[in-house]
Amino acid sequence: MSQTRRMLVLRAVVEDYIRQQEPVGSSALAAKHNLGVSPATIRNDMAALEEEGYLVQPHTSAGRIPTEKGYRYFVDSQASLMPLTAEQRRSVTSFLSDSVSLQDTLQRAARILATITGQFAVVSAPSLSRSLMRHVEILPVSTDSLLLVVITETGRVVQRIVHAAHMPDLEQSQRISDEINRECHMLTFRQCAARIRALPTNEDLHAPLRNAIAKAFTGLENEERTNELFTSGASSLTHQHIDAENLAPLFDALEEQVVLMRLMYDLTIHPDQGGVGVAIGSETHTPGLLHASVVSSGYGRSSTPHTDEEDANANSDEEQMPIAVVGSIGPTHMNYAVTMAAVHAVARYLTEFLRHDHNGTQE
């Protein structure tokens, strides 16, 4: 028996099952695919694939359906990402180009992704913990507090109140801002905190104030805004031939934003194809997603500069982590080629958007 032919049979079964969501028989494969062998030979191949764990035969049907192992082989065997059609590419560009702000762009990205895939779409806002600082302004607001306004390289604006005794006046605050901007431009918040703590004290910047500002940057570096998620398409999952008993756990899993975000970021570290990662069923390590697949890609990757020995020895995977993610979640019988292509296309668009447009979002 030809191993190559057998795996071609497996690919054909997966493709047909994705298309029709009905068990696939040997006669149907012989009729639809140019496999060059008889239905009896295909039937033998399918029996062998079942023994190897790639297919399973439902009790009520002579046909077979892919297992999680079968889907994994199908995803891994794709030579490259299938491009979106010209019409799909135009719809992505047209729909997203009309946005008026970063939030609007991210919400539109979720909507167009859900439209193309017919599945649940998730787009995260740029993560503060992975962002670089582009500019900071320090403004006195009272005798014991000042306002720290930080703009990231993506245009995101965050504001924090810093408390310390003997607050600087407006002129001193401007000099402190200028000094921090010189020292910390395009560094991570962790690097900013370290640089600020190392600044010499002077009549403008005394030690308690310096440490309070550094602490504020450390707080930003540790912050994960899991509520900054833009989603679309939840209702479409009810039309995806998912068994009723699996829908409730799936919707519960979609509410677990921290778990979902961690999974999507993890998939970007060692992606399957073209920067797109896929987790199928049990690979998600999430009970509610046991009968679902997650396709994810990162966008807006930052090139973090090395500033000291610790940074130079940093884990390369961590350095390559994106500042945000795009993902699609659907049944294990999803159209992987279309979903991976759509996720990849939306991620690329958002990366370009952040590179050329810095619409601020205040917090």
Solvent accessible surface area in square Angstrom, and as a share of the most:
residue,aa,sasa,rsa
1,M,134,0.60
2,S,46,0.30
3,Q,97,0.43
4,T,99,0.58
5,R,48,0.18
6,R,26,0.09
7,M,15,0.07
8,L,92,0.46
9,V,0,0.00
10,L,0,0.00
11,R,60,0.22
12,A,4,0.03
13,V,0,0.00
14,V,0,0.00
15,E,57,0.26
16,D,1,0.00
17,Y,30,0.11
18,I,20,0.10
19,R,152,0.55
20,Q,64,0.28
21,Q,44,0.19
22,E,103,0.46
23,P,43,0.27
24,V,1,0.00
25,G,25,0.24
26,S,11,0.07
27,S,74,0.48
28,A,37,0.29
29,L,0,0.00
30,A,34,0.26
31,A,90,0.70
32,K,116,0.49
33,H,40,0.18
34,N,154,0.79
35,L,32,0.16
36,G,72,0.69
37,V,49,0.28
38,S,54,0.35
39,P,53,0.33
40,A,50,0.38
41,T,40,0.23
42,I,0,0.00
43,R,117,0.43
44,N,90,0.46
45,D,0,0.00
46,M,1,0.00
47,A,39,0.30
48,A,17,0.13
49,L,0,0.00
50,E,57,0.26
51,E,154,0.69
52,E,63,0.28
53,G,31,0.30
54,Y,35,0.13
55,L,3,0.02
56,V,67,0.38
57,Q,68,0.30
58,P,37,0.23
59,H,195,0.87
60,T,136,0.79
61,S,35,0.23
62,A,88,0.68
63,G,6,0.06
64,R,27,0.10
65,I,40,0.20
66,P,7,0.05
67,T,34,0.20
68,E,58,0.26
69,K,97,0.41
70,G,0,0.00
71,Y,7,0.03
72,R,47,0.17
73,Y,66,0.25
74,F,12,0.05
75,V,0,0.00
76,D,80,0.41
77,S,42,0.27
78,Q,20,0.09
79,A,103,0.79
80,S,76,0.49
81,L,35,0.18
82,M,80,0.36
83,P,100,0.63
84,L,8,0.04
85,T,78,0.46
86,A,47,0.36
87,E,125,0.56
88,Q,47,0.21
89,R,121,0.44
90,R,152,0.55
91,S,43,0.28
92,V,6,0.04
93,T,73,0.43
94,S,66,0.42
95,F,55,0.23
96,L,1,0.00
97,S,67,0.43
98,D,92,0.48
99,S,24,0.15
100,V,126,0.73
101,S,31,0.20
102,L,4,0.02
103,Q,75,0.33
104,D,38,0.20
105,T,0,0.00
106,L,1,0.01
107,Q,59,0.26
108,R,48,0.17
109,A,0,0.00
110,A,0,0.00
111,R,117,0.43
112,I,16,0.08
113,L,0,0.00
114,A,10,0.08
115,T,105,0.61
116,I,28,0.14
117,T,20,0.12
118,G,24,0.23
119,Q,4,0.02
120,F,14,0.06
121,A,0,0.00
122,V,0,0.00
123,V,0,0.00
124,S,1,0.01
125,A,10,0.08
126,P,0,0.00
127,S,9,0.06
128,L,0,0.00
129,S,26,0.17
130,R,63,0.23
131,S,1,0.01
132,L,5,0.02
133,M,0,0.00
134,R,79,0.29
135,H,63,0.28
136,V,0,0.00
137,E,51,0.23
138,I,2,0.01
139,L,70,0.35
140,P,43,0.27
141,V,81,0.47
142,S,54,0.35
143,T,124,0.72
144,D,76,0.39
145,S,8,0.05
146,L,0,0.00
147,L,36,0.18
148,L,1,0.00
149,V,23,0.13
150,V,1,0.00
151,I,46,0.23
152,T,0,0.00
153,E,26,0.12
154,T,3,0.02
155,G,1,0.01
156,R,4,0.01
157,V,17,0.10
158,V,0,0.00
159,Q,56,0.25
160,R,65,0.24
161,I,90,0.46
162,V,6,0.03
163,H,122,0.55
164,A,16,0.12
165,A,62,0.48
166,H,152,0.68
167,M,30,0.13
168,P,8,0.05
169,D,81,0.42
170,L,117,0.58
171,E,116,0.52
172,Q,40,0.18
173,S,0,0.00
174,Q,81,0.36
175,R,102,0.37
176,I,2,0.01
177,S,0,0.00
178,D,58,0.30
179,E,33,0.15
180,I,0,0.00
181,N,25,0.13
182,R,174,0.63
183,E,67,0.30
184,C,0,0.00
185,H,99,0.44
186,M,62,0.28
187,L,10,0.05
188,T,20,0.11
189,F,1,0.01
190,R,99,0.36
191,Q,7,0.03
192,C,0,0.00
193,A,3,0.02
194,A,56,0.43
195,R,81,0.29
196,I,0,0.00
197,R,111,0.40
198,A,82,0.64
199,L,12,0.06
200,P,93,0.58
201,T,70,0.41
202,N,71,0.36
203,E,150,0.67
204,D,18,0.09
205,L,1,0.00
206,H,47,0.21
207,A,37,0.29
208,P,80,0.50
209,L,1,0.00
210,R,39,0.14
211,N,68,0.35
212,A,20,0.16
213,I,0,0.00
214,A,0,0.00
215,K,146,0.62
216,A,19,0.15
217,F,0,0.00
218,T,44,0.25
219,G,38,0.37
220,L,1,0.00
221,E,40,0.18
222,N,105,0.54
223,E,41,0.18
224,E,87,0.39
225,R,79,0.29
226,T,38,0.22
227,N,100,0.51
228,E,42,0.19
229,L,25,0.12
230,F,30,0.13
231,T,56,0.33
232,S,25,0.16
233,G,21,0.20
234,A,39,0.30
235,S,84,0.54
236,S,27,0.17
237,L,0,0.00
238,T,72,0.42
239,H,146,0.65
240,Q,38,0.17
241,H,132,0.59
242,I,25,0.13
243,D,83,0.43
244,A,84,0.65
245,E,129,0.58
246,N,26,0.13
247,L,33,0.17
248,A,65,0.51
249,P,56,0.35
250,L,4,0.02
251,F,63,0.26
252,D,94,0.49
253,A,8,0.06
254,L,15,0.07
255,E,133,0.59
256,E,97,0.43
257,Q,65,0.29
258,V,78,0.45
259,V,58,0.33
260,L,4,0.02
261,M,20,0.09
262,R,138,0.50
263,L,20,0.10
264,M,0,0.00
265,Y,13,0.05
266,D,75,0.39
267,L,25,0.12
268,T,4,0.02
269,I,56,0.29
270,H,141,0.63
271,P,53,0.33
272,D,48,0.25
273,Q,36,0.16
274,G,50,0.48
275,G,28,0.27
276,V,0,0.00
277,G,1,0.01
278,V,5,0.03
279,A,3,0.02
280,I,0,0.00
281,G,0,0.00
282,S,57,0.37
283,E,58,0.26
284,T,6,0.03
285,H,166,0.74
286,T,19,0.11
287,P,122,0.77
288,G,14,0.14
289,L,2,0.01
290,L,89,0.44
291,H,95,0.43
292,A,1,0.01
293,S,0,0.00
294,V,0,0.00
295,V,0,0.00
296,S,0,0.00
297,S,6,0.04
298,G,10,0.10
299,Y,1,0.00
300,G,9,0.09
301,R,105,0.38
302,S,21,0.13
303,S,104,0.67
304,T,38,0.22
305,P,52,0.33
306,H,103,0.46
307,T,43,0.25
308,D,70,0.36
309,E,133,0.60
310,E,120,0.54
311,D,5,0.03
312,A,60,0.46
313,N,113,0.58
314,A,35,0.27
315,N,90,0.46
316,S,77,0.50
317,D,54,0.28
318,E,119,0.53
319,E,51,0.23
320,Q,109,0.49
321,M,25,0.11
322,P,1,0.00
323,I,2,0.01
324,A,0,0.00
325,V,0,0.00
326,V,0,0.00
327,G,0,0.00
328,S,0,0.00
329,I,0,0.00
330,G,0,0.00
331,P,2,0.01
332,T,27,0.16
333,H,19,0.09
334,M,4,0.02
335,N,68,0.35
336,Y,0,0.00
337,A,21,0.16
338,V,35,0.20
339,T,1,0.01
340,M,0,0.00
341,A,5,0.04
342,A,0,0.00
343,V,0,0.00
344,H,46,0.21
345,A,26,0.20
346,V,0,0.00
347,A,4,0.03
348,R,158,0.58
349,Y,49,0.19
350,L,1,0.00
351,T,32,0.18
352,E,73,0.33
353,F,27,0.11
354,L,10,0.05
355,R,147,0.54
356,H,140,0.62
357,D,49,0.26
358,H,81,0.36
359,N,50,0.26
360,G,42,0.41
361,T,14,0.08
362,Q,131,0.58
363,E,55,0.25
